[in-house]
Amino acid sequence: MRIAPWFLWVCCGLGAAQVAAAEPGPVAPPERPRIGLVLSGGGARGAAHIGVLKVLDELHVPVDAIVGTSMGAVVGGLYASGLSGTQIEAALTGVDWQDAFRDRPARRDLSFRRKREDQDFLVQLPLGIKKGFFVLPRGLIQGQKLGRLLRELTRPVALVQDFDRLPVAFRAVATDLESGEAVVMGDGDLATAIRASLSAPGLFAPVERDGRLLVDGGLTENLPVDVARALHVDVLIVVDVTFPLSDREALDSVTRISNQMLAILVRKDSARQRSLLTERDVQIAPTLGDSSTFDFSRLQASMALGEQATRAALTQLSALALSPQDYQQYLHARADRGSTVVPQIDFVRTERGSEARAAAVDAFFGDLAGQPLNAPLLSSRINEYYGQGTLESLDYQLLLSGSGDQTGLVFKTRPNSWGPDYVRFGLGLQDDFSGNSSFDATARLVMTELNRNGAEWQSELRVGTNPRLTTELFLPLSARQQYFVAPHASFEVKNLPQIVAEEQVGALRVHSLRYGLDGGRQFGNTSELRVGIDRETGSTRVRLGRVDQARTDFSTREYFTRFTYDTIDKAAFPGKGDVLSLEWRGEMQDAAPDAPSDSLRLDWRMARSEGRNTLVWWTSAGSYRLPQRTEPRSYFNLGGFLNLSGLTPDALSAPHYAISRLIYYRKVGFGGEGFLNVPLYLGASLEAGNAWMDRSQMSFASARKDASVFFGADTFLGPAYIAAGYDDRGRSAFYLFLGRGF
């Protein structure tokens, strides 16, 4: 299997250690040998360590000290915290690793504003701006989700600062990025130590700990035998899951040769460490073949191979086993060294260096003081704060006060290294294979953290078929950003088709300037109620064909109320959740006589999934209450993919419309490798709807019935579709889309 060079950095865990001798407290009675466990790095291959631990538990082999690097530090740290091999298996196999190695919060955890941005800007590459230059993050992955996972799994021992006082003495190996020296971590915060040992440079952002910038310990040592020996153990059990060297026939590409070079560097120090072993020590090397260090879908298989390799050393391990009675005493002593008591939170504060966000931390977490730690509520608040998108990482620790009689939540906030300002991009391409095509490219500049409440200034430029320039100043009234005001302005140029007998006979070019003031409230990260006053001025002119209206000017003033609810999990190809938007607009008295007097719009989508299959119900409707004269600018248009797919875009135009769709699609797999590894979908839709000149004409009997079939891909540039649509009156249409979600 081909593996990009940086995959080996991810979890290969390379490491040379600067030995810190420490005297861990005894767990075992003195008459038996003290047993140390050394776990190498190896990424997903490190799941074999879990299989080893399960067999050691089964054989009643006690472990008095553990040293781990990279993935070995993850498994070893969890075992040292008091979990058994079986419990670690349950915890790690239940993790969505594809999601854990993404920084971006799940869409359900984004703030409401970030969800709206996500809906419009589907190119997943925000670029930071600093001092007039574009800036990329310090690592492809900041490790926010992975850090929180480790924090939750090690919470029972969160107050233990000396790793010798854990249920099993523990050391994790990292590398100082500045000096290149190995760093052996034996105290402090356990979750941070594990996270630092796993931080492959260039992929994961470095971890700052005790004034040092730490990355994967594997850069200096992958098999820290000398570190374990310094813990005064008598016998070592050494488990090595390093990626193997390839033979000559396999070295047929630049990628594989690069991988081989890195593997040689890893194994060179491992060979030196093995020379420190004695005949009493036990070596276990699971036969994992060329299993990828990044393929976390094969954890169970790697665990099974770890069990198999451990049983092959049964004779040596049995000599280290305890009797059932002695092993129970060992387990009781181990359990006594862990803490499972839910602490009372006495204070909440920020860590030194995070004082600039003290007000926000107090707004989100201050009310947690004075009550027992509520893990679900704490997790929810972290999601809410981190979902605002201004932090690279948000972490916390449970710490005792200096006097030791109070327990506090201490938060560490790290602002985006590529921010606070950034740019988002969007693309839109549409072609119906009948000579009608459009293209738009959009960039949005977001300037964040303009005041202590997180004010933002967003400016957007769209070029192409329908150019647009907009700006909005979002002014929250508190750090929780519940209530807000938002002055805004926009200039837009768009084409307005004129439809006669379902055929476009002409088009207007509409220039409009809109400005106004909105205010409202956000309810958590799921919904928003917004009210406002808008003024719009502009003009229309003939662009194409036989157009009945000459150039006209218009001016309107409107007030509106809009409620939006959004729990959908993905903007493109959603799997579950709902999106509801309900808006009412009314005109002010001095509006032009031919402008709409008021309007009502509804859009509602529901997505539900079972395995690879997804069903989406989507309904939309709108209606204008018009004066005697009609204004095409007030009409709704139907036609196009999923809007009566058998008709060409904008084939129907009228002041009232309604349409419902039932959409099914199935995830059929992935294609390619690396950045070409994108989800692929096959789907179909059933649609019923129409546009009517009079509200009294609206009925299911008069609705058109259409259907479509499509093939889609969730690409880096946004969703892409190839589709064919069919209408019950004999029409058909074909489409190519890029950058448009449902």
C-alpha positions, 0 to 999 in steps of 0.5 A: 500500500502506498503511504505518503511520507508524512503518514509515517510522521503521523503516528510512527512515533520515533524518539531518543530520550533524555533519561530522568531517573525517578523512584516510583512508589511500589505497587508490587510486593518486593519478593517478585520482580518489578515489571516494566512495559515499553510501547513503541510508536506506530499510529494505527498499528499501535492498536496491537498494544491493546491486544498485548495488554489484554493478554497480560491481564488474562495471564495475570502479569502485573505491570509496575511501570510503563513508558510509551512513545506516540501511539504507545504513549496513548495506550500506555497512558490510558493503562497507567490511568487505571483502565484495563486492556478490555476497557481501552479496547472499548474506548478506542474502537468506539471512536470515530478516528476520521473525525478525531483527526480533524480540527474543525468541529462537527457542524452541529457544534459550530456557532450559528454564524459559522453554520451560515458561513459553512452553508455558503462557502463550501471550499474547506480552506480558510486562509488566515491574514496577518500583517497583509500576508496569507498564513497557514496553520502551524499544523494540518491538525491542531489536535483539538478533538484528539486532546478532548478525547484524551482529556475525557478518558483520563478524567478520573486521574486528572488531579494527579500531577506526579505520574509515579502516583498513577495506578501504574507509574508512567513516562511519555517521550516527546521531542523539544522542537527547538533543541531537538532533545528528547523530553521524558515527561513524568509529571504535570498533566497526563492528557497533555503529555500524551498529546505532546508525544503524539504530535507529528510535526507538520501534521499536528500542531506542536504542544506547548508544555512547561515553556517548551514546544513539543512534538512527537517523541518518535523523532528522537526515540521510538523504543524507549528502553533506557527510559524504562530501565531508569524506573528501576524495573527488573524485567522489561516487556518490549512491544515494537510495532514500527513500520517494516522496511521494504525490499528492493522490488517495492522501492519503485517510487519516490514516495516509497523511497522516502518512506524507506528513508524515514523507516531506516532512521526510526529503526536505527535508534530502535536497534541501539535500544534493543542492545540494552535488553537482557535475556530476562526481558521479553520482546514482542513484535506483532506481524502487522505487515504493511498495515498503514500507520493511518488506517484506523479502520483496522484497529480490531485486526491489529489488536488480534495480531497483538494478542497472537504475538503475545501468546507466542511468548506465553512461556516467558510471560507465564513465569512472570504471572501472579497467582489469582489471589496475588493478582487481585491484591495487585489490582486492588492496590492499583485501584486505590491509586486512582481517583474516581470521585467527582470533584466539586468545582470551587473556582474557574479561571484562565491560565497565564497567557490566556487572560485576554479571554478571561471575560469570555471564559467567565461568561461560558464557564463561570456558573460551573463554580460551586457545583460538582463537575458536570462533564456533559455540561462542560463538554457542551459549553466547550463546543459552544465556545470553540464553535465560534471559530476564533480559537486554535485550541481550547483546553482545560485542566482540573487543578488543586489550589495552592493550599490544596483545599480547592479544586478549579477548572483552569482554561487555556485558550490559544488563538488561531495562529493564522488569525484572527482575520481570515478569508473563505472562498466559494465557487459556483458552476452550473451548466445545463448542456443547452447553452445556459451556464453560469459561474461565480467565485466568492471571497469573504474576509472575516475580521474577528475579535474586534472587541471583548464580546467577539464583534466581527466585520464580514465583507464579501466579494462575488464575481461572475454571472451575478456579481455582488459586494456586501458588508456586515458588522456583527455586534454582540451585546455579550461574550455569549453572543446571544443578543446582537445588532448588525448594520449591513449593506450590499450591492448586487447585479443579477439577471432576471428572466422573463418567462412566457409559456414556460419559455424564457423570452428575455431578461432584465439586468437588475442593479440594486443597493440594499442597506439596513439594520438588523437585531436579534437573538441567537439561541445556542448554536441551533437557531436565530431570531432576526428582525430588521429594516431594509431599504433597497434602491436600484434600476432594471434595464433590458438585457436580452430578447423581447422584454415588455418593460423599459428601464425603470427605477425602484425604491422600497423600504421593508421590515422583516422577521426571520427565524432560522433553525439549523441542526443539519450535520453537513451542508453538502450531502447531509446525513441527519438533522433539520434546517428550517427558515421562515421569513415574513417581509412587509413594506413601509408606506412610502414604497413604490406603488408597484412593489410587493406589499408583503411576502412569506417564505418557508424552506424546510429540510429534514435528513435521516440516515441508516448506514450508507443510505440517506433520505431527505425531505425538502419543501419550499414555498413562498407567496407575495401579496401584490397590488394591482400591478405586477412586478417581475422582480417580485416573482419566484422562479422554479426549474433546474436540479431539484427544483423541478429537475425536468425543466431548465433553470428558471423555466417557471416564474410567478408570485406564488410557488410551492415544491416538495422533494423526496431525495434518496442517495447512497454513499457508494465509496471513496475514490483515489488516494490523498486529496482525491479520496472523496466520498461518492454518492448515487441518488434520485429524487421525486419532486412535486410543485409549481409556480402560480399567478394566483394563490387560489390556483395552488393545489397538488392536482396542478403541481408538476411531477418531476424526477431526477437521478444523479451522481455526486462527489463531496470534493475539496472545492465543494459538492459536484453533481452530474444529474438528469431530470425528467418532467411529467409533461415530457421534458428532460434536462441535464446538469453539471454543478460544482459548489452548490449544496442542497 
